[in-house]
Amino acid sequence: MKRYEGCFILNPSVLAPTGKDGKEDGLKEAIDKISAEIEAAGAKIETVQKMDKKNFSRVADKRHNAGYYVNFIFEGKPESLPALRSRFTLNTDVFRILFTAAPPVKTPAAK
Protein backbone atom coordinates (compact mmCIF):
# COMPACT_ATOMS: atom_id res chain seq x y z
CA MET A 1 0.00 0.00 0.00
CA LYS A 2 1.27 3.43 -0.92
CA ARG A 3 0.27 6.86 0.36
CA TYR A 4 -1.42 9.15 -2.15
CA GLU A 5 -2.69 12.68 -2.14
CA GLY A 6 -5.77 13.45 -4.18
CA CYS A 7 -6.58 17.08 -4.94
CA PHE A 8 -10.19 17.47 -6.06
CA ILE A 9 -11.71 20.59 -7.55
CA LEU A 10 -15.45 20.49 -7.09
CA ASN A 11 -17.90 22.23 -9.38
CA PRO A 12 -19.39 25.43 -7.98
CA SER A 13 -22.85 23.98 -8.61
CA VAL A 14 -22.21 21.65 -5.65
CA LEU A 15 -22.12 24.73 -3.46
CA ALA A 16 -25.39 26.18 -4.73
CA PRO A 17 -27.63 26.92 -1.75
CA THR A 18 -30.69 24.68 -1.57
CA GLY A 19 -32.21 26.16 1.55
CA LYS A 20 -31.01 27.01 5.02
CA ASP A 21 -27.31 26.19 5.23
CA GLY A 22 -27.49 24.43 1.85
CA LYS A 23 -23.91 25.36 0.98
CA GLU A 24 -22.40 23.25 3.72
CA ASP A 25 -24.86 20.40 3.14
CA GLY A 26 -23.99 20.17 -0.57
CA LEU A 27 -20.25 20.29 0.12
CA LYS A 28 -20.44 17.68 2.88
CA GLU A 29 -22.52 15.41 0.66
CA ALA A 30 -20.01 15.69 -2.21
CA ILE A 31 -17.08 14.95 0.13
CA ASP A 32 -18.94 11.94 1.56
CA LYS A 33 -19.53 10.59 -1.97
CA ILE A 34 -15.84 10.97 -2.83
CA SER A 35 -14.80 9.30 0.44
CA ALA A 36 -17.15 6.39 -0.24
CA GLU A 37 -15.70 5.91 -3.75
CA ILE A 38 -12.12 5.92 -2.42
CA GLU A 39 -12.97 3.42 0.33
CA ALA A 40 -14.89 1.22 -2.14
CA ALA A 41 -11.65 0.90 -4.12
CA GLY A 42 -9.99 -0.62 -1.05
CA ALA A 43 -8.13 2.48 0.12
CA LYS A 44 -7.97 3.87 3.66
CA ILE A 45 -8.48 7.63 4.05
CA GLU A 46 -6.13 9.33 6.52
CA THR A 47 -7.14 12.98 6.27
CA VAL A 48 -9.56 15.24 4.43
CA GLN A 49 -8.66 18.91 4.13
CA LYS A 50 -11.36 21.32 2.96
CA MET A 51 -9.96 24.43 1.34
CA ASP A 52 -11.69 27.57 0.13
CA LYS A 53 -13.34 28.35 -3.14
CA LYS A 54 -10.74 29.81 -5.49
CA ASN A 55 -11.04 31.57 -8.84
CA PHE A 56 -9.22 29.94 -11.73
CA SER A 57 -6.37 31.90 -13.30
CA ARG A 58 -7.29 30.31 -16.64
CA VAL A 59 -10.89 29.53 -17.39
CA ALA A 60 -11.08 26.18 -19.19
CA ASP A 61 -14.86 26.07 -19.25
CA LYS A 62 -16.84 29.31 -19.48
CA ARG A 63 -19.53 27.88 -17.21
CA HIS A 64 -17.03 27.45 -14.35
CA ASN A 65 -14.67 30.24 -13.38
CA ALA A 66 -14.03 28.98 -9.82
CA GLY A 67 -13.96 25.74 -7.87
CA TYR A 68 -13.91 24.44 -4.34
CA TYR A 69 -10.69 22.59 -3.47
CA VAL A 70 -10.63 19.47 -1.26
CA ASN A 71 -7.49 17.47 -0.48
CA PHE A 72 -7.57 13.76 0.47
CA ILE A 73 -4.61 11.79 1.80
CA PHE A 74 -5.14 8.04 1.61
CA GLU A 75 -3.35 4.70 1.43
CA GLY A 76 -4.19 2.40 -1.42
CA LYS A 77 -2.92 0.00 -4.01
CA PRO A 78 -1.32 1.53 -7.14
CA GLU A 79 -3.58 -0.61 -9.34
CA SER A 80 -6.68 1.14 -7.98
CA LEU A 81 -5.73 4.64 -9.16
CA PRO A 82 -6.78 4.29 -12.83
CA ALA A 83 -10.16 2.90 -11.74
CA LEU A 84 -10.63 5.78 -9.29
CA ARG A 85 -9.67 8.32 -11.93
CA SER A 86 -12.20 6.91 -14.38
CA ARG A 87 -14.94 6.88 -11.72
CA PHE A 88 -14.35 10.51 -10.81
CA THR A 89 -14.33 11.67 -14.43
CA LEU A 90 -17.93 10.43 -14.62
CA ASN A 91 -18.90 12.23 -11.39
CA THR A 92 -20.58 15.57 -12.22
CA ASP A 93 -19.60 17.07 -8.85
CA VAL A 94 -15.88 16.75 -9.63
CA PHE A 95 -14.40 19.28 -12.08
CA ARG A 96 -10.73 18.17 -11.93
CA ILE A 97 -8.65 15.61 -10.02
CA LEU A 98 -4.95 15.12 -9.46
CA PHE A 99 -3.39 12.12 -7.74
CA THR A 100 0.20 12.36 -6.53
CA ALA A 101 2.40 10.32 -4.23
CA ALA A 102 2.16 11.72 -0.71
CA PRO A 103 5.36 12.26 1.27
CA PRO A 104 6.02 9.68 3.98
CA VAL A 105 4.96 10.45 7.52
CA LYS A 106 7.82 11.87 9.55
CA THR A 107 8.31 10.33 12.96
CA PRO A 108 10.19 12.16 15.69
CA ALA A 109 13.75 10.93 16.13
CA ALA A 110 14.55 9.04 19.33
CA LYS A 111 17.06 10.64 21.64
Residue pairs with C-beta under 8 A, 6 or more apart in sequence:
1 44
1 75
1 76
1 77
2 75
2 76
2 77
2 78
2 101
3 46
3 73
3 74
3 75
3 101
3 102
3 103
3 104
3 105
4 43
4 73
4 74
4 75
4 76
4 81
4 99
4 100
4 101
4 102
5 71
5 72
5 73
5 99
5 100
5 101
5 102
6 38
6 71
6 72
6 73
6 74
6 84
6 97
6 98
6 99
7 69
7 70
7 71
7 97
7 98
7 100
8 34
8 69
8 70
8 71
8 72
8 88
8 94
8 96
8 97
9 67
9 68
9 69
9 94
9 95
9 96
9 97
10 27
10 30
10 67
10 68
10 69
10 70
10 93
10 94
10 95
11 64
11 67
11 92
11 93
11 94
11 95
12 53
12 64
12 66
12 67
12 68
13 93
14 26
14 27
14 30
14 68
14 93
15 23
15 26
15 27
15 53
15 68
16 22
16 23
16 26
17 23
17 26
18 25
18 26
27 50
27 68
30 93
31 48
31 50
31 70
33 91
33 93
34 70
34 72
34 88
34 91
34 93
34 94
35 45
35 48
35 72
37 84
37 87
37 88
37 91
38 45
38 72
38 74
38 76
38 84
39 45
41 76
41 80
41 83
41 84
41 87
42 76
42 77
42 80
43 74
43 75
43 76
43 77
43 80
43 84
44 74
44 75
44 76
45 72
45 73
45 74
46 73
46 74
46 75
47 71
47 72
47 73
48 70
48 71
48 72
49 70
49 71
49 72
49 73
50 70
51 68
51 69
51 70
51 71
52 68
52 69
53 66
53 67
53 68
53 69
54 66
54 67
54 68
54 69
55 65
55 66
56 64
56 65
56 66
56 67
59 65
61 95
64 95
67 95
67 96
73 102
76 84
81 99
84 99
85 97
85 99
88 94
88 97
89 97
